Amino acid sequence: MTERKSRTKSKKKTTTSKTKSKARTKGKSKSKSKAKSKSKSAKRPAPKRSSTAGKKRKRAPQRQGRLQSIFSILRYLTLIATLGFVAIFIQSYLKTNAYLVRGEKTLTPGIFFFFFLRADSSIPLSQLQAELKLRDYHEVSATPDRAGTFQLTSEQIKIFFRTATSTLGETRPAYLDNFSLKDGAVHHASLYLAPVELTRFGSGSARADEYIPLRSIPQVVPDAIIAIEDERFYSHFGIDIIGVARAMFANLQARRVVQGGSTITQQLAKNLFLSSERSLWRKIREAAAALAIELQLSKAEILERYINEVYLGQEGNIAIHGFGAACKTFFRKPLAKITVGEASLLAGVIQAPSGYSPRRHLAKAKQRQRTVLDKLLAAEKITKQQYQGALKENIKVSSTRLYTREIPFFVHALRKHLTQTEQIEEKNLQRLMVETGIHAGMQRCAEKNALEEMAKLREGRTRKELELGLVAIEPTSGFIRAWLGGFDYSKRQFDHVNQGVRQLGSTVKPFVYLTSLDPSLNDYKVARATSILPDEPMRLEMANKSVWEPENYDHRYRGDVTLRYALERSLNIPTVYLVKKVGLDAVIKTLKEFDVAERIPHAPAIALGALETNLTHITAAYAALANGGMHVQPRFFDQVVSTGGDLIARSPVDVHQAANEGAVYVLTNI
């Protein structure tokens, strides 16, 4: 064994030395090198050749194994993606079901109006219909079978109420109820309708919309929308595979986004439930929501909701949603009177409401309109004559604004009240839900009528600084129902409701006469409507020795007149005579009971309105006269709640009997 090992070592050394000598010497013959290579190859053991061949044979199954692994991973990823989409779909289905079927709406931080009718109250049918439409309820011809609908007959109204959630998180499930009609009103009905968001702190975000049922919408409107937005609307299931493929191909060719593949149903899902962010995640959720909507609504219902929901532009801080609001905004007409040209113009706006705005970019909007008309003609939805007529139509787009930011003066006053009176920090306001008494319908009515009258008064005047203030207060609750502090908040923020101070003038006289009619307010004998008062020249010596000689507005004297006559004609001298009889202190006491003004001077001239106050004080005082002498302090809000449902502040009813109900009845009868 030792000899063999030594021989082997010597052979290895010899081989090593030969290799080194090869490296040092150059130019040896090719035959020798070939011979050496042959001898080396002859010395290689046979098993080595077989192992190399085996490795080659093993590579094929290794490749197959790798491919199988890749396919397995892809299968798992596909399964995970499918399960994920199913989960998203189920979530979307539940969410859309809650909104579309049960009518649930999530409350976000903002300023709300709520409506509650006590069982012992009544409400005119027209007002109830307005309240329902304000909350997107729409009329149906048969018995309502879905939340958010109502049926009206000659004898009753059937309402399928949505699930209503108060700002405190208290939920009332959806239900169907019937109410009998008598003399055009609903009597002895207890109603609670979900809060309506009016606006938000720190934001001008408000929307203008008008829900119109499909049967009342001219056919050219849905035809134009389908032609330009979703040609296969009636054949797909919420997602248009062909449309998506076509859009992808067009975008790849253009190397930018030139087409969208979203169907009408997908757009509705995005408008109702999703944000406007551009991401793959949002598109997946949009597709799932579209499928869920298609399972729950008919094509007609989807189209109706889309026509009333689609975003069509902005007017200042007001977002214009739906063809009804857009038709009024741009053309100043109801949707029922829309023309083929106007309908095709609005349908073209959908793709880019800002870029195709009829007010700012009418030329571009008309180019887009031609595309819509071409598609309508190709689909045989309009005739050649209608096509030519629409192109030639002189569409008049109103340049004046129809909407303004809602209740800006009230929001400013409410903000001040919450931060100063309720001690709520300014930074927290945007995270709170505030239930107010502001009524959206009354507010719009007040704005429309007051601003129209102001515009008439301003005509022909060289000075245009005429201003106004308007506040409406509900006598029984004290809720402020409407508030208009000026003509244009964007130009002047001075609030003529609570900042503007004016002399009362003759508006104070009813309280002087009430003092004489109410035994609880004066120590003199009680007057009656038929009591006789003198209307003749009068001289009063004041505390500073000066003499005051009051006069009537027409500088005439009528002799003896009745109390009723004097008040009806707002005569000054009989009023001053009453103050002398009942006493100045008694009149001041009455004014304080009704909170007519913050400061009341001790002077006889207050009988003729020589004292200053703001509109909130005097309106609340007159509301007390309408409430049988019960004075209720004006209330900016009912309650303030956090998004988590915690009660932050509540505004209780502050009420007291300011005067005898019988005396107030006599006064208001006059």
C-alpha positions, 0 to 999 in steps of 0.5 A: 500500500505504501509503495502504491501511494508513493507511485501515485504521488510521483505520477502526480508530481511528474504531471505537475512538472510537465504542465509547468514546463508546457507553460514555460516553453512555446512552439512545440509540435502539434502532433505532440500536443495531440498525442498528449491530449489523447493520452490524457483522454485515455486516462480519464475514467469512463464513469465521468462521461456517463455523469455528464450525459446524466446531467443533460438528461436531468435538465428536462424534468427540472424545467418542467418542475419550474414551469409547474411551480410557476403555474401553481403560483399563478393559479394561487394568485388567480384564486386569491384575486378571485376571492378578493373580488368576490369579497369586494363584490359582497361588500359593495352589494351590501353597501349598495343594497343599504342605499338603494333598497333600504335607503340608508345614508351615512351622515358626515360632518356638516350642518343639517336640517331635520324634519319632525311632525308631531302626532297632533300636528298637520301639514299641507300636502304640498309641503310634505311633497316638498320635504320628500323631494328634498330628500330624493324621494320620487313618486311611483304609480303603484304601491311603493315597494322600495325605500325612497318612493311614494304614491299619491292618490286622491284619498291618501299618500303612501310613503316607503320611508328610508332608514333614518339615522339621527345625528346621535346614531339612533336608527329607525328602519325603513317601513311603508306607511299610509296617510289619509288626506283631507282638505289637501293636508295630512292630519294627526300624523307622526313623521320623522324624515332623515336629516338633510345636509345643507352645507359644511363648515370651512367649505362651500361644498353644496349641490343643486339637484332636482329629482325627476322621474324617468317618465317625465324626462323627454326621450331625447335625454336618455337617448343622447346619454346612451349614444355618447356614454354607453352604446351597449347599455341595454346589453351588458351586465354593468361592465362592458368588456368590449368597451374596455378592450376598445378603450385600452386599444385606443389609449395604447395607440394614442399613448395617453388616456383618450377613452374611458371604458366606464359604463353608465352603471359604473359612473353611477356607482362612482358618483354614489359610493366612491371618490374621484381618485384615479387608481386601479383599486378604485376601478376594481371597487367601481366594477364590483359596485356596478355589478351589485347595482345591476343585480338590484335595479332595472335598466330603467331605474339605473338610467333614471338615477344616473340622469338625476345624479350625474355631475354637469358642472359648477356654479361658484361653490354649487355643484350642479347634479342632474339634467333637471338642475343643469337645464335650469342653470344653463337654459332657465327652463324645466327639463320637460321643455328641453330641445334636441339641441340642448339635450345633446349639448348637455350629454356632451358635457358629461365627459368633461364638465369643466372643459365643455362648460356651456358658459365658458367653452361654448365652442368646444361644447358645440363640437362635442354636441356634433359628436353626440348628434352624429351618434344619435342619427346613426342609432336612428334615434333622431331624424335627419331633419332633427339633426340639421335643426339641432345643429342650427339651433340658437342655444341661449346659455344664461350667463347669470348665476342661478345659485349662490353658496347656501346660507353663508351669513347663517353659517358665519353667525352659527360659527360665532355662536358655537365658538363664543356661547358654546365654547367649542374650539374653532378647529373642531367645528369641521369634525362635528354634525350640527342639527339646525332648524334652517329649512332648505325650502324656506331658505331658497324661497326667502333668497329667491323672493328677497333678491328678486325684489331687491333687484327691482328696487336697485333698477334705475338708481344711481346708488346700488348700495341698497341692502336687506336683512331677512330672518324667519323664526318658528314661534313655537320652537324658536328655530331659525328657519331662514336667514339672509344677511345681505344681498351678496355675501361675496361682496359684503359680509356685514350681516344685517340680521344680527349686526345691523342695528336700526330704530324700531319706529312704528314696529314697537307700537303693538307692544305699547297697545298690548301693555294697555290691554293686559292687566298683568303688564300695567296697574292702570285700568284694562283697555279694550279694542273699543276704548276711546283715545284722543287724537289732538295736539299734545305737549309733553315736558321732558325731564330736561325741561324741553317740550316734546310735541308729537305729531301724526305722520300726516300732520292731521288730528282726528279727535276721539278715535277707538284703540282699534282705529288708532293701532290700525292706522299707526297714529302717533298721538293716541299711542303717546297718550296710552304711554301717559296712562299706563306709565312709561315703566309699564311699557318698558317692562313689556318690551323687556318681557318680549326681549325687544332690544338689549338696551331700552332708554327711559324716555317717552319717545320709545312709544314711537320707536326711538330705540335701536335693535337688530332683526333677530330681537324684533322678529322673536318678539313678533313670533311671541305674539303669534305664539299666544304671548309665549316668548321663545329665545331664537335657537341656532341649533338643536344639538351638536354631535361628534362623528362618533355619536357623542353629544357635544352641545344641546340647545334647550327651548328657553320659553316664558309667558311674556303676556296674557294669552287673552290680551295677545289674542285681542291685539292680534285680532286687531 
